């Protein structure tokens, strides 16, 4: 009986110690989390801009693995939502040229005019992503080397110029350039002006899509105010520390969350 009594006493003491630790730990964790998600944190004002794709049809999503593979190869995986939005606008994922990249590859000829331009729709996707990469780099190399958009001057404007040039061709970049990597502010009016000038120059009734940015952006939802991770780099490190405290053997971060 005495052994049982002693064991019960030890268990009671251990429980009290554990509860005491929790009373200390829980307020500390709550305090840390409150600090992490505080609206007053300067990092929420970092100017970081990213996008998520919305309303993407299944015909486009079937190419997701190729988009992801190619984007990672070029180290521009932050533009995967943009690529999906562009493919949705270009073709809704249908036909032999889902990225409508034949004109860029085959001397201005469409896939109808040159059916053998691509050996498969997958080749169109890969080529189209490479064209986008080249346009981004031509506007500003930082667009393809810097993940933190808050460190890219005039980021959103440059991004729109690069995307519009996917539709218009590289000539639009120089037309918008003031000097170096300084550009006019993109607008629908300027896009229409360029189109009109090219129509007059080429003697055609149509030149590209002056509303291309508007048409692509309807498939994007802007996420602003966080740095290079879901909560901002410093905040994310703090949150990881809290989770490691609670679950020291369970933290495995992947792109989609925790395992």
Backbone as CSV, one residue per row, in Angstrom:
resi,resn,N_x,N_y,N_z,CA_x,CA_y,CA_z,C_x,C_y,C_z
1,UNK,0.834,-1.217,0.000,0.000,0.000,0.000,0.858,1.252,0.000
2,UNK,1.996,1.155,0.765,2.877,2.337,0.858,3.484,2.662,-0.496
3,UNK,3.855,1.569,-1.282,4.431,1.788,-2.615,3.425,2.487,-3.526
4,UNK,2.180,2.026,-3.438,1.129,2.638,-4.264,0.947,4.092,-3.882
5,UNK,0.958,4.357,-2.569,0.791,5.726,-2.084,1.925,6.621,-2.567
6,UNK,3.164,6.088,-2.494,4.322,6.865,-2.960,4.224,7.145,-4.458
7,UNK,3.805,6.137,-5.231,3.673,6.302,-6.674,2.636,7.363,-7.015
8,UNK,1.533,7.329,-6.259,0.473,8.322,-6.469,0.976,9.721,-6.152
9,UNK,1.783,9.789,-5.107,2.343,11.097,-4.716,3.255,11.631,-5.819
10,UNK,4.128,10.747,-6.349,5.040,11.166,-7.417,4.264,11.631,-8.651
11,UNK,3.214,10.878,-8.990,2.402,11.240,-10.160,1.723,12.584,-9.956
12,UNK,1.245,12.821,-8.722,0.587,14.096,-8.415,1.572,15.245,-8.535
13,UNK,2.782,15.026,-7.998,3.814,16.079,-8.079,4.174,16.350,-9.546
14,UNK,4.341,15.253,-10.342,4.677,15.412,-11.768,3.588,16.182,-12.490
15,UNK,2.322,15.871,-12.166,1.202,16.566,-12.809,1.213,18.043,-12.467
16,UNK,1.498,18.350,-11.207,1.560,19.752,-10.789,2.673,20.502,-11.497
17,UNK,3.853,19.825,-11.622,4.981,20.443,-12.327,4.613,20.703,-13.784
18,UNK,3.965,19.688,-14.428,3.558,19.834,-15.828,2.552,20.961,-15.993
19,UNK,1.563,20.992,-15.104,0.563,22.059,-15.185,1.193,23.419,-14.947
20,UNK,2.122,23.470,-14.003,2.811,24.732,-13.745,3.587,25.192,-14.953
21,UNK,4.224,24.213,-15.632,4.962,24.553,-16.856,4.045,25.078,-17.928
22,UNK,2.858,24.453,-18.026,1.898,24.907,-19.036,1.393,26.309,-18.728
23,UNK,1.163,26.596,-17.425,0.707,27.939,-17.057,1.741,28.983,-17.449
24,UNK,3.002,28.588,-17.420,4.068,29.519,-17.822,4.190,29.564,-19.333
25,UNK,4.119,28.362,-19.983,4.367,28.254,-21.413,3.249,28.843,-22.253
26,UNK,1.991,28.548,-21.872,0.867,28.993,-22.697,0.802,30.512,-22.835
27,UNK,0.870,31.293,-21.731,0.874,32.746,-21.901,2.036,33.233,-22.758
28,UNK,3.199,32.567,-22.628,4.354,32.965,-23.419,4.079,32.743,-24.901
29,UNK,3.485,31.579,-25.226,3.176,31.275,-26.623,2.135,32.238,-27.179
30,UNK,1.099,32.498,-26.368,0.057,33.438,-26.813,0.642,34.822,-27.050
31,UNK,1.556,35.213,-26.190,2.197,36.516,-26.347,3.003,36.565,-27.632
32,UNK,3.741,35.477,-27.910,4.542,35.428,-29.130,3.665,35.463,-30.362
33,UNK,2.568,34.671,-30.345,1.667,34.660,-31.493,1.027,36.015,-31.706
34,UNK,0.661,36.681,-30.603,0.073,38.020,-30.710,1.049,38.976,-31.365
35,UNK,2.310,38.851,-30.986,3.335,39.710,-31.573,3.530,39.403,-33.036
36,UNK,3.469,38.098,-33.367,3.706,37.666,-34.743,2.659,38.216,-35.690
37,UNK,1.398,38.178,-35.269,0.322,38.555,-36.189,-0.147,39.991,-36.008
38,UNK,0.561,40.768,-35.196,0.150,42.146,-34.938,0.096,42.962,-36.216
39,UNK,-0.987,43.710,-36.346,-1.135,44.561,-37.533,-0.136,45.697,-37.539
40,UNK,0.456,45.976,-36.385,1.393,47.085,-36.306,2.787,46.701,-36.739
41,UNK,3.008,45.412,-37.007,4.335,44.961,-37.401,4.732,45.623,-38.713
42,UNK,5.927,46.159,-38.778,6.355,46.895,-39.960,6.412,46.011,-41.197
43,UNK,6.617,44.691,-40.991,6.794,43.843,-42.149,5.538,43.729,-42.980
44,UNK,4.368,43.982,-42.403,3.147,43.970,-43.194,3.095,45.142,-44.163
45,UNK,3.950,46.118,-43.968,4.012,47.269,-44.866,5.211,47.185,-45.793
46,UNK,5.715,45.957,-46.013,6.948,45.808,-46.777,6.763,46.100,-48.251
47,UNK,5.518,46.140,-48.730,5.288,46.405,-50.144,5.349,45.147,-50.985
48,UNK,5.477,43.994,-50.364,5.530,42.731,-51.094,4.188,42.469,-51.765
49,UNK,4.248,42.043,-53.027,3.033,41.741,-53.783,3.171,40.357,-54.394
50,UNK,2.170,39.525,-54.210,2.127,38.245,-54.900,0.688,37.989,-55.340
51,UNK,0.495,36.923,-56.101,-0.826,36.650,-56.653,-1.199,35.191,-56.465
52,UNK,-2.507,34.948,-56.374,-3.017,33.593,-56.445,-3.967,33.524,-57.634
53,UNK,-3.975,32.369,-58.297,-4.831,32.196,-59.471,-6.246,31.833,-59.029
54,UNK,-7.240,32.402,-59.710,-8.647,32.117,-59.402,-9.389,31.832,-60.702
55,UNK,-10.387,30.953,-60.607,-11.224,30.672,-61.771,-10.499,29.971,-62.908
56,UNK,-9.481,29.185,-62.573,-8.708,28.488,-63.599,-9.432,27.197,-63.987
57,UNK,-9.725,26.991,-65.274,-10.471,25.792,-65.676,-9.628,24.522,-65.620
58,UNK,-10.293,23.396,-65.571,-9.603,22.099,-65.504,-8.723,21.868,-66.723
59,UNK,-9.136,22.403,-67.881,-8.334,22.217,-69.100,-6.946,22.837,-68.945
60,UNK,-6.868,23.904,-68.164,-5.567,24.529,-67.882,-4.844,23.774,-66.776
61,UNK,-5.574,23.384,-65.745,-4.951,22.722,-64.600,-4.316,21.381,-64.967
62,UNK,-4.738,20.774,-66.050,-4.108,19.505,-66.442,-2.654,19.709,-66.855
63,UNK,-2.284,20.974,-67.149,-0.886,21.279,-67.488,-0.094,21.769,-66.277
64,UNK,-0.710,21.708,-65.106,-0.064,22.294,-63.921,1.318,21.701,-63.653
65,UNK,1.453,20.389,-63.759,2.746,19.761,-63.444,3.840,20.237,-64.389
66,UNK,3.481,20.462,-65.653,4.470,20.962,-66.623,4.815,22.407,-66.312
67,UNK,3.794,23.202,-65.981,4.022,24.602,-65.618,4.952,24.684,-64.415
68,UNK,4.661,23.881,-63.410,5.481,23.893,-62.193,6.917,23.460,-62.493
69,UNK,7.066,22.393,-63.265,8.391,21.881,-63.611,9.214,22.925,-64.356
70,UNK,8.596,23.548,-65.359,9.324,24.518,-66.183,9.638,25.780,-65.398
71,UNK,8.679,26.231,-64.587,8.895,27.435,-63.784,10.015,27.215,-62.775
72,UNK,10.054,26.052,-62.161,11.122,25.749,-61.206,12.474,25.655,-61.909
73,UNK,12.475,25.107,-63.116,13.719,25.000,-63.876,14.304,26.383,-64.161
74,UNK,13.409,27.344,-64.451,13.846,28.718,-64.738,13.926,29.572,-63.473
75,UNK,13.576,28.967,-62.323,13.598,29.649,-61.023,12.638,30.838,-60.978
76,UNK,11.473,30.652,-61.590,10.434,31.690,-61.550,9.116,31.081,-61.053
77,UNK,9.211,30.173,-60.075,8.010,29.507,-59.588,7.018,30.465,-58.946
78,UNK,7.489,31.675,-58.562,6.561,32.667,-58.005,5.545,33.141,-59.044
79,UNK,5.814,32.860,-60.326,4.910,33.293,-61.393,3.964,32.184,-61.862
80,UNK,3.930,31.066,-61.166,3.027,29.979,-61.572,1.577,30.450,-61.653
81,UNK,1.046,31.185,-60.653,-0.342,31.673,-60.791,-0.525,32.559,-62.025
82,UNK,0.466,33.398,-62.320,0.395,34.271,-63.493,0.369,33.442,-64.775
83,UNK,1.200,32.426,-64.855,1.249,31.584,-66.050,-0.095,30.889,-66.267
84,UNK,-0.684,30.392,-65.191,-1.992,29.750,-65.307,-3.050,30.740,-65.781
85,UNK,-2.981,31.963,-65.266,-3.933,33.002,-65.680,-3.741,33.348,-67.158
86,UNK,-2.482,33.433,-67.592,-2.205,33.752,-68.995,-2.692,32.642,-69.918
87,UNK,-2.459,31.390,-69.527,-2.930,30.286,-70.359,-4.448,30.270,-70.435
88,UNK,-5.102,30.604,-69.325,-6.565,30.674,-69.327,-7.042,31.726,-70.317
89,UNK,-6.414,32.888,-70.307,-6.784,33.942,-71.238,-6.468,33.552,-72.687
90,UNK,-5.322,32.933,-72.886,-4.882,32.607,-74.255,-5.754,31.544,-74.917
91,UNK,-6.116,30.499,-74.176,-6.781,29.369,-74.831,-7.744,28.583,-73.951
92,UNK,-7.790,28.926,-72.654,-8.527,28.094,-71.687,-7.994,26.661,-71.694
93,UNK,-6.728,26.511,-72.084,-6.095,25.195,-72.070,-6.488,24.293,-73.223
94,UNK,-7.181,24.854,-74.203,-7.666,24.035,-75.313,-6.753,24.164,-76.529
95,UNK,-6.801,23.134,-77.389,-6.098,23.192,-78.657,-4.627,22.796,-78.573
96,UNK,-3.950,22.812,-79.718,-2.562,22.356,-79.790,-1.531,23.383,-79.323
97,UNK,-1.994,24.621,-79.066,-1.064,25.682,-78.661,-1.651,26.431,-77.463
98,UNK,-1.668,25.801,-76.277,-2.348,26.400,-75.125,-1.802,27.750,-74.685
99,UNK,-0.505,27.998,-74.920,0.072,29.297,-74.556,0.079,30.282,-75.724
100,UNK,-0.496,29.859,-76.876,-0.541,30.719,-78.071,0.849,31.310,-78.343
101,UNK,1.840,30.411,-78.305,3.236,30.838,-78.441,3.800,30.590,-79.836
102,UNK,2.966,30.088,-80.747,3.453,29.760,-82.089,4.002,30.979,-82.816
103,UNK,3.333,32.120,-82.666,3.792,33.327,-83.365,5.190,33.747,-82.916
104,UNK,5.487,33.518,-81.629,6.809,33.862,-81.117,7.868,32.901,-81.644
105,UNK,7.492,31.649,-81.864,8.477,30.646,-82.290,8.601,30.544,-83.804
106,UNK,7.486,30.679,-84.499,7.453,30.347,-85.926,7.229,31.564,-86.825
107,UNK,7.990,32.620,-86.561,8.010,33.772,-87.463,6.698,34.497,-87.623
108,UNK,5.939,34.614,-86.555,4.690,35.366,-86.611,3.513,34.574,-87.127
109,UNK,3.707,33.294,-87.392,2.616,32.458,-87.887,1.890,31.785,-86.724
110,UNK,0.584,31.718,-86.842,-0.213,31.049,-85.809,-0.114,29.539,-85.990
111,UNK,-0.625,28.796,-85.017,-0.591,27.338,-85.100,-1.451,26.841,-86.259
112,UNK,-2.481,27.601,-86.629,-3.294,27.218,-87.788,-2.507,27.380,-89.078
113,UNK,-1.711,28.447,-89.135,-0.911,28.689,-90.330,0.285,27.745,-90.418
114,UNK,0.765,27.304,-89.271,1.906,26.378,-89.246,1.636,25.295,-88.198
115,UNK,0.835,24.305,-88.554,0.406,23.279,-87.592,1.552,22.483,-86.965
116,UNK,2.705,22.431,-87.658,3.831,21.659,-87.125,4.776,22.519,-86.280
117,UNK,4.342,23.719,-85.902,5.194,24.606,-85.110,5.586,23.939,-83.793
118,UNK,4.624,23.265,-83.164,4.903,22.528,-81.937,4.559,21.059,-82.141
119,UNK,5.365,20.198,-81.572,5.118,18.758,-81.697,4.014,18.294,-80.758
120,UNK,3.707,19.108,-79.726,2.676,18.740,-78.761,2.236,19.983,-78.005
121,UNK,1.056,19.954,-77.376,0.635,21.089,-76.538,1.613,21.350,-75.396
122,UNK,2.220,20.294,-74.884,3.185,20.441,-73.792,4.381,21.293,-74.224
123,UNK,4.790,21.140,-75.470,5.904,21.946,-75.980,5.506,23.427,-76.039
124,UNK,4.251,23.680,-76.396,3.738,25.056,-76.407,3.820,25.669,-75.017
125,UNK,3.442,24.885,-74.005,3.470,25.380,-72.627,4.907,25.734,-72.237
126,UNK,5.830,24.836,-72.500,7.232,25.075,-72.139,7.786,26.289,-72.868
127,UNK,7.468,26.394,-74.143,8.000,27.509,-74.926,7.388,28.830,-74.461
128,UNK,6.104,28.815,-74.189,5.436,30.031,-73.728,6.012,30.532,-72.413
129,UNK,6.325,29.620,-71.497,6.916,30.016,-70.215,8.296,30.621,-70.436
130,UNK,9.052,30.048,-71.367,10.378,30.609,-71.675,10.249,32.011,-72.281
131,UNK,9.240,32.216,-73.120,9.007,33.556,-73.685,8.694,34.545,-72.562
132,UNK,7.833,34.147,-71.634,7.516,35.026,-70.516,8.771,35.339,-69.713
133,UNK,9.588,34.323,-69.446,10.850,34.527,-68.731,11.704,35.581,-69.443
134,UNK,11.838,35.454,-70.764,12.652,36.393,-71.540,12.093,37.811,-71.473
135,UNK,10.769,37.936,-71.500,10.143,39.262,-71.423,10.391,39.891,-70.046
136,UNK,10.216,39.101,-68.999,10.466,39.598,-67.637,11.909,40.072,-67.500
137,UNK,12.832,39.269,-67.964,14.257,39.595,-67.859,14.603,40.833,-68.673
138,UNK,13.967,40.980,-69.838,14.235,42.145,-70.685,13.769,43.438,-70.027
139,UNK,12.662,43.378,-69.303,12.162,44.565,-68.598,13.089,44.923,-67.447
140,UNK,13.420,43.940,-66.621,14.324,44.150,-65.485,14.790,42.782,-64.998
141,UNK,16.094,42.507,-65.046,16.594,41.203,-64.584,16.149,40.838,-63.173
142,UNK,15.869,41.844,-62.345,15.418,41.568,-60.984,14.090,40.809,-60.968
143,UNK,13.298,40.952,-62.018,12.007,40.270,-62.079,12.165,38.746,-62.081
144,UNK,13.346,38.255,-62.505,13.553,36.801,-62.528,14.613,36.340,-61.532
145,UNK,15.250,37.278,-60.831,16.283,36.883,-59.869,15.920,37.197,-58.422
146,UNK,15.035,38.165,-58.203,14.685,38.598,-56.850,13.292,38.096,-56.492
147,UNK,13.216,37.259,-55.449,11.924,36.703,-55.028,11.096,37.701,-54.226
148,UNK,11.771,38.583,-53.486,11.067,39.560,-52.651,10.730,40.777,-53.511
149,UNK,9.467,40.878,-53.910,9.074,41.932,-54.847,9.209,43.331,-54.256
150,UNK,9.268,43.428,-52.926,9.429,44.747,-52.311,10.808,45.336,-52.606
151,UNK,11.724,44.488,-53.080,13.079,44.943,-53.408,13.233,45.279,-54.887
152,UNK,12.133,45.169,-55.642,12.166,45.491,-57.074,11.458,46.820,-57.286
153,UNK,12.192,47.865,-57.633,11.547,49.165,-57.846,10.465,49.090,-58.920
154,UNK,9.312,49.704,-58.646,8.233,49.796,-59.635,7.777,48.408,-60.103
155,UNK,7.725,47.467,-59.162,7.509,46.057,-59.513,6.241,45.813,-60.328
156,UNK,5.102,46.243,-59.818,3.836,45.903,-60.481,3.761,46.507,-61.880
157,UNK,4.271,47.706,-62.032,4.286,48.343,-63.347,5.143,47.550,-64.327
158,UNK,6.330,47.154,-63.875,7.234,46.384,-64.740,6.634,45.032,-65.102
159,UNK,5.973,44.407,-64.132,5.347,43.118,-64.392,4.287,43.251,-65.483
160,UNK,3.476,44.291,-65.419,2.427,44.485,-66.429,3.019,44.765,-67.807
161,UNK,4.100,45.505,-67.840,4.766,45.776,-69.129,5.283,44.472,-69.728
162,UNK,5.886,43.625,-68.897,6.411,42.343,-69.376,5.287,41.442,-69.880
163,UNK,4.186,41.388,-69.140,3.064,40.529,-69.541,2.404,41.056,-70.818
164,UNK,2.240,42.365,-70.922,1.661,42.932,-72.151,2.571,42.659,-73.349
165,UNK,3.874,42.653,-73.099,4.811,42.392,-74.198,4.768,40.924,-74.629
166,UNK,4.270,40.038,-73.774,4.035,38.652,-74.194,3.005,38.639,-75.314
167,UNK,2.034,39.530,-75.207,0.986,39.631,-76.217,1.416,40.465,-77.424
168,UNK,2.116,41.577,-77.162,2.477,42.507,-78.237,3.804,42.178,-78.920
169,UNK,4.681,41.504,-78.205,6.031,41.304,-78.697,7.007,42.220,-77.963
170,UNK,8.310,41.944,-78.075,9.314,42.683,-77.295,9.412,44.170,-77.635
171,UNK,8.898,44.560,-78.786,8.957,45.973,-79.165,8.239,46.877,-78.177
172,UNK,7.239,46.345,-77.495,6.482,47.143,-76.533,7.355,47.556,-75.350
173,UNK,8.315,46.716,-75.001,9.196,47.034,-73.864,10.005,48.288,-74.162
174,UNK,10.631,48.321,-75.323,11.430,49.513,-75.683,10.549,50.743,-75.856
175,UNK,9.337,50.547,-76.345,8.406,51.655,-76.540,8.030,52.277,-75.194
176,UNK,7.949,51.461,-74.161,7.587,51.943,-72.830,8.794,52.444,-72.025
177,UNK,9.988,52.086,-72.460,11.180,52.412,-71.690,11.511,53.902,-71.760
178,UNK,11.851,54.479,-70.614,12.346,55.854,-70.564,13.868,55.832,-70.614
179,UNK,14.468,55.086,-69.683,15.921,54.914,-69.658,16.249,53.756,-68.730
180,UNK,17.126,52.858,-69.184,17.529,51.732,-68.350,16.339,50.881,-67.945
181,UNK,16.119,50.779,-66.653,14.960,50.020,-66.162,13.891,50.956,-65.605
182,UNK,13.852,52.185,-66.128,12.808,53.153,-65.773,11.802,53.209,-66.916
183,UNK,10.518,53.093,-66.581,9.482,52.979,-67.605,8.340,53.963,-67.367
184,UNK,7.621,54.228,-68.450,6.351,54.929,-68.311,5.433,54.057,-67.457
185,UNK,4.463,54.685,-66.831,3.498,53.926,-66.032,2.497,53.264,-66.961
186,UNK,2.401,51.943,-66.857,1.503,51.199,-67.732,0.064,51.690,-67.564
187,UNK,-0.630,51.800,-68.682,-2.051,52.139,-68.651,-2.723,51.540,-69.869
188,UNK,-4.014,51.378,-69.776,-4.787,50.875,-70.901,-4.677,51.830,-72.092
189,UNK,-4.616,53.115,-71.801,-4.503,54.123,-72.867,-3.192,53.961,-73.639
190,UNK,-2.092,53.728,-72.919,-0.798,53.526,-73.594,-0.803,52.223,-74.393
191,UNK,-1.424,51.191,-73.852,-1.509,49.918,-74.574,-2.291,50.094,-75.877
192,UNK,-3.377,50.869,-75.825,-4.159,51.135,-77.036,-3.370,51.989,-78.025
193,UNK,-2.623,52.961,-77.505,-1.816,53.822,-78.376,-0.790,53.000,-79.141
194,UNK,-0.104,52.098,-78.440,0.889,51.251,-79.108,0.228,50.390,-80.183
195,UNK,-0.919,49.806,-79.839,-1.633,48.973,-80.805,-2.020,49.778,-82.048
196,UNK,-2.520,50.988,-81.837,-2.914,51.825,-82.972,-1.727,52.195,-83.851
197,UNK,-0.602,52.502,-83.214,0.608,52.837,-83.978,1.074,51.639,-84.805
198,UNK,1.016,50.449,-84.229,1.446,49.253,-84.950,0.481,48.909,-86.080
199,UNK,-0.816,49.141,-85.869,-1.789,48.893,-86.939,-1.536,49.816,-88.122
200,UNK,-1.248,51.074,-87.815,-0.957,52.038,-88.884,0.336,51.665,-89.603
201,UNK,1.322,51.245,-88.844,2.625,50.897,-89.421,2.532,49.655,-90.311
202,UNK,1.756,48.657,-89.879,1.669,47.387,-90.598,0.500,47.329,-91.574
203,UNK,-0.393,48.339,-91.492,-1.556,48.351,-92.378,-2.553,47.252,-92.066
204,UNK,-2.750,46.979,-90.784,-3.692,45.934,-90.371,-4.810,46.543,-89.532
205,UNK,-5.879,45.791,-89.377,-7.011,46.262,-88.575,-6.896,45.873,-87.100
206,UNK,-6.051,44.888,-86.830,-5.908,44.390,-85.456,-4.432,44.228,-85.131
207,UNK,-4.061,44.623,-83.920,-2.710,44.326,-83.438,-2.791,44.017,-81.948
208,UNK,-2.699,42.739,-81.633,-2.693,42.321,-80.238,-3.986,42.640,-79.501
209,UNK,-3.897,42.560,-78.190,-5.037,42.809,-77.311,-4.701,43.946,-76.355
210,UNK,-5.192,45.161,-76.619,-4.896,46.294,-75.735,-5.417,46.107,-74.302
211,UNK,-6.360,45.180,-74.130,-6.912,44.911,-72.799,-6.325,43.630,-72.195
212,UNK,-5.169,43.240,-72.677,-4.588,41.960,-72.263,-4.370,41.889,-70.749
213,UNK,-3.856,42.964,-70.157,-3.611,42.959,-68.713,-4.924,42.792,-67.952
214,UNK,-5.923,43.544,-68.353,-7.239,43.436,-67.711,-7.781,42.007,-67.845
215,UNK,-7.606,41.417,-69.015,-8.126,40.081,-69.262,-7.382,39.008,-68.462
216,UNK,-6.072,39.164,-68.317,-5.283,38.200,-67.535,-5.524,38.384,-66.047
217,UNK,-5.568,39.633,-65.604,-5.667,39.935,-64.169,-7.014,39.514,-63.567
218,UNK,-8.022,39.274,-64.398,-9.304,38.822,-63.835,-9.187,37.404,-63.269
219,UNK,-8.102,36.706,-63.626,-7.862,35.368,-63.089,-6.824,35.379,-61.964
220,UNK,-6.527,36.568,-61.448,-5.541,36.697,-60.380,-6.130,37.455,-59.198
221,UNK,-5.752,37.033,-58.022,-6.127,37.737,-56.806,-4.843,38.221,-56.142
222,UNK,-4.733,39.528,-55.967,-3.504,40.097,-55.403,-3.447,39.886,-53.898
223,UNK,-2.271,39.466,-53.435,-2.006,39.317,-52.008,-0.873,40.263,-51.678
224,UNK,-1.152,41.296,-50.896,-0.154,42.323,-50.629,0.277,42.333,-49.172
225,UNK,1.477,42.899,-48.922,1.886,43.251,-47.579,2.622,42.209,-46.791
226,UNK,3.015,41.074,-47.420,3.824,40.093,-46.709,5.109,39.871,-47.480
227,UNK,6.133,39.417,-46.789,7.414,39.218,-47.446,7.467,37.842,-48.087
228,UNK,8.656,37.228,-48.176,8.847,36.070,-49.042,8.320,34.761,-48.477
229,UNK,7.526,34.784,-47.439,6.878,33.592,-46.922,5.460,33.984,-46.539
230,UNK,4.588,33.009,-46.222,3.184,33.357,-45.975,2.971,34.439,-44.937
231,UNK,3.852,34.574,-43.952,3.660,35.584,-42.915,4.775,36.620,-42.892
232,UNK,5.666,36.580,-43.857,6.831,37.446,-43.810,7.985,36.672,-43.178
233,UNK,9.190,36.882,-43.649,10.313,36.037,-43.264,10.577,36.030,-41.764
234,UNK,10.611,37.190,-41.126,10.890,37.235,-39.689,9.750,36.627,-38.901
235,UNK,8.521,36.961,-39.300,7.345,36.446,-38.615,7.272,34.929,-38.761
236,UNK,7.604,34.438,-39.952,7.562,32.998,-40.204,8.574,32.276,-39.325
237,UNK,9.753,32.854,-39.172,10.766,32.242,-38.311,10.273,32.175,-36.868
238,UNK,9.590,33.236,-36.423,9.039,33.236,-35.063,7.989,32.143,-34.902
239,UNK,7.111,32.025,-35.903,6.052,31.029,-35.827,6.634,29.625,-35.820
240,UNK,7.667,29.406,-36.622,8.332,28.108,-36.622,8.896,27.786,-35.244
241,UNK,9.469,28.788,-34.587,10.025,28.581,-33.255,8.947,28.158,-32.266
242,UNK,7.764,28.798,-32.363,6.649,28.438,-31.481,6.212,27.002,-31.732
243,UNK,6.065,26.644,-33.021,5.605,25.296,-33.359,6.632,24.256,-32.929
244,UNK,7.908,24.584,-33.087,8.953,23.654,-32.645,8.893,23.448,-31.138
245,UNK,8.508,24.503,-30.407,8.379,24.380,-28.954,7.253,23.412,-28.596
246,UNK,6.144,23.525,-29.328,4.985,22.668,-29.044,5.174,21.257,-29.580
247,UNK,5.738,21.156,-30.811,5.886,19.861,-31.459,7.312,19.720,-31.984
248,UNK,8.264,19.456,-31.115,9.671,19.466,-31.510,10.045,18.444,-32.563
249,UNK,9.266,17.394,-32.720,9.617,16.345,-33.678,8.678,16.297,-34.882
250,UNK,7.824,17.310,-35.047,6.797,17.229,-36.082,6.878,18.309,-37.160
251,UNK,7.899,19.172,-37.110,7.912,20.313,-38.024,8.592,19.958,-39.339
252,UNK,7.823,19.829,-40.398,8.379,19.620,-41.727,7.633,20.532,-42.672
253,UNK,8.186,21.684,-42.969,7.492,22.646,-43.824,7.667,22.302,-45.283
254,UNK,6.555,22.291,-46.017,6.587,22.138,-47.461,5.804,23.290,-48.056
255,UNK,5.772,23.353,-49.385,5.120,24.484,-50.043,3.681,24.643,-49.606
256,UNK,2.993,23.548,-49.382,1.572,23.635,-49.039,1.278,23.692,-47.575
257,UNK,2.250,23.566,-46.704,1.964,23.616,-45.279,2.862,22.695,-44.493
258,UNK,2.326,22.152,-43.413,3.102,21.301,-42.530,2.652,19.854,-42.620
259,UNK,3.624,18.948,-42.547,3.336,17.514,-42.494,3.359,17.050,-41.037
